[in-house]
Amino acid sequence: EVGLCVALYDILEIGEAHLYQGSAAQHTAVEFRLVIFRPFVGQILTGKVASCDMQGVRMTMGFFDDVYVPTSALQKPSR
């Protein structure tokens, strides 16, 4: 419920690696920061319409091609 992760910004800390019995995987605690796309309600976005139907509009924004806006979230009057 945070938004869309666009990129890893940086790694702040890498902890010790741990191996657990019965697992060949390495487990490491990592602290990092992300670039998140999370528009606020009412924000105006610029994109190109990829498709539309009675349920809403699917847009492409260049960096992400699967933005969906339901009919209920479109500005009035929209049809």
C-alpha positions in Angstrom: 0.0 0.0 0.0 3.0 2.3 -0.4 3.0 2.8 -4.1 5.0 1.6 -7.1 8.7 1.0 -6.6 10.5 2.8 -9.4 14.1 2.3 -8.4 16.5 1.4 -5.6 17.9 4.8 -4.5 20.7 3.6 -2.2 21.8 1.0 0.3 22.3 2.4 3.8 23.5 -0.7 5.7 24.2 -4.4 5.0 24.1 -6.7 8.0 25.8 -10.0 8.6 24.9 -13.0 6.4 23.3 -15.9 8.1 22.8 -19.5 7.0 20.0 -21.5 8.6 20.0 -25.2 9.0 18.2 -27.0 6.2 18.4 -24.0 3.9 21.1 -23.2 1.3 19.9 -19.6 1.1 21.9 -16.8 2.6 19.8 -14.4 4.8 21.0 -10.8 5.2 19.3 -7.8 6.7 19.6 -4.8 4.4 18.5 -1.2 5.0 17.8 0.7 1.8 15.8 3.6 0.3 13.5 3.4 -2.7 12.1 5.8 -5.2 8.3 5.4 -5.0 5.7 6.6 -7.4 2.6 7.4 -5.3 0.4 10.2 -6.7 -2.0 11.8 -4.3 -5.7 11.9 -4.7 -6.7 14.6 -7.2 -3.2 15.0 -8.6 -3.1 15.6 -12.4 -0.9 13.2 -14.3 0.3 13.4 -17.9 0.2 10.3 -19.9 -1.0 8.7 -23.1 -4.2 6.6 -23.3 -3.4 3.0 -24.1 -7.0 1.8 -23.9 -10.3 2.6 -22.4 -13.6 0.9 -21.7 -16.7 1.4 -19.5 -14.7 0.5 -16.4 -11.9 3.0 -16.8 -8.8 4.2 -18.7 -5.4 2.4 -19.0 -2.5 4.8 -19.5 1.2 4.7 -20.2 3.4 7.3 -18.5 6.7 6.4 -20.2 8.4 4.9 -17.1 5.4 2.7 -16.4 2.9 1.3 -18.9 0.1 0.0 -16.7 -1.6 2.9 -14.9 -5.3 2.2 -14.5 -7.8 5.0 -13.6 -11.3 3.7 -12.8 -14.3 5.6 -14.1 -15.2 6.7 -10.6 -11.8 8.5 -10.3 -12.1 10.5 -13.6 -12.9 14.2 -13.5 -16.5 15.2 -14.1 -18.0 15.3 -16.7 -16.3 12.3 -18.2 -18.0 9.7 -20.3 
